Amino acid sequence: MKNKTLNLRISERRLNKLRLYASQNDKTMTHVIEDFIDSLKVKNGDSDAGVPANAALSSTPCPVKE
C-alpha cells in the first residue's frame, strides 16, 4: 500500500504534547497517530485491530466542513 501525506492544523500546545508523548514512548509521531487511528471503532462497533496494517479498509466519503 502506498503511503499518503496528511497535513494537519493543530495548536502548538498539542503538537508539543504529541512530540513529548512520541519521545517518551520511543515512537515517531506518525506511529502514535497511526496507533490512535487503528484503535478507533467504526460505526458497527468493530475496530480493525485484527486487520493487518497494510490491509485495505473500506471507506465512505466523509464530508469536509470548511
N, C-alpha and C positions, 0 to 999 in steps of 0.2 A: 504494500500500500504506500502510495506517495504521500509524504508529509506536506502539510499545508501550513501557511503562516496565519497567525491570529494577532491582530492589533487590538489592544485593549486600553481604554482610558480608565485609570483608577487614581485615587488620591495618592499623594506622596507617602502618607502615613501607611496606607495599605500596601503599597509597593515595598516600603521598608520592612513591614511586618512579613511579607512574603519572602523577601530576601533573607531575613533573620531566621524564619522557620526553615527554609531550604538549607541554609548553612548549618543550623543546629542539628538537622536530621540527615546531613551529608547527601543531599539530593539537589538536583537542578530545579530551578523554578518551573521549568517545563514539566518535570516529573511530578512535582507537587500538584500542579494544575491537572495533569493527566490522571493522577490518582484520585483527585476530587471528582473529576468528570466520570471516571469509571465507577465511583461509588454512588452516583445519582440513581435514583429509582425512576423508572419510566411509568407512565400513567397506569399501566396494568399491574403495577406493584412489583414488577421484577426489576432486577438490575442485570447488567451484563457482566457481573463479576466472574461468571463461569465461562465467559466468551474470551478467546484469546485476543490480545491487544491488536493483532493485525487482522482480525476478522471484520468484515464489513458489517456495519449496523444499518438497519433500515432507518430511514429518516423521513420526517414530514416537514413541509415548509413551515418555517416559523416567521410570523410577521415581525417586521422591524419597525420599532417606534422611533421617530426622529423628532 
